[in-house]
Amino acid sequence: MHSCWSPDSSTTLTQLATTARQVGLHRIALTDHNTAEGALELKALEPELAIVGEEVKTSEGEIIGLFLTRSLARGGTPEEVCDEIRSMGGLTYACHPLDRRRASFSSERLLQLRDRLDIIETYNPWADPAANRAAAELCRELGLVAASGSDSHGLRELGKSWMEIEPYADPASFLASLRHAGHVVSPGSGRGGRY
């Protein structure tokens, strides 16, 4: 999700934390565009709530880093960005990977990046349903971990889609728990139910 640290959101960190709790979210990954500064600030304010992330524009598509310790360099190759995320002990997440309306990748390119990717987003409410289905199929073929994202840019979008996972202690156990997570999408989000 995004906050006022992204140019396309006006949500303050306080509003984000308050609303997340109101809708029942226990953890949120704040992934502002091309900066982790807001997420780092939220982590300092709300350490039990925040996962520090960033959605960075690479030379080809967008990659999210989770469990970051600093902002990422923008504009590098996907390989460079993934390696930078991993050097921090973070996880790599291909967001809206096959959505042709936004910065994305081809299936062939994701296959080339397979060893550098941890997670593929298989549901994004802003993506075309066919792109979500294609991402889910590719994720299964590659044997990677699937995730449903909210990609929320405003408070009304919070709590429309989320993951239900077991407790975790670090990025590795987060990834293991995410592999067996329940994906929940509310009926008004394009595809309702659990899967």
Secondary structure as GFF3:
##gff-version 3
##sequence-region A 1 195
A	DSSP	alpha_helix	13	22	.	.	.	ID=ss1
A	DSSP	beta_strand	28	30	.	.	.	ID=ss2
A	DSSP	alpha_helix	37	45	.	.	.	ID=ss3
A	DSSP	beta_strand	50	57	.	.	.	ID=ss4
A	DSSP	beta_strand	62	66	.	.	.	ID=ss5
A	DSSP	alpha_helix	78	87	.	.	.	ID=ss6
A	DSSP	beta_strand	91	94	.	.	.	ID=ss7
A	DSSP	alpha_helix	107	113	.	.	.	ID=ss8
A	DSSP	three_ten_helix	114	116	.	.	.	ID=ss9
A	DSSP	beta_strand	119	123	.	.	.	ID=ss10
A	DSSP	alpha_helix	129	142	.	.	.	ID=ss11
A	DSSP	beta_strand	145	148	.	.	.	ID=ss12
A	DSSP	three_ten_helix	155	157	.	.	.	ID=ss13
A	DSSP	beta_strand	161	164	.	.	.	ID=ss14
A	DSSP	alpha_helix	171	179	.	.	.	ID=ss15
A	DSSP	beta_strand	182	185	.	.	.	ID=ss16
A	DSSP	three_ten_helix	187	189	.	.	.	ID=ss17
A	DSSP	beta_strand	193	194	.	.	.	ID=ss18
###
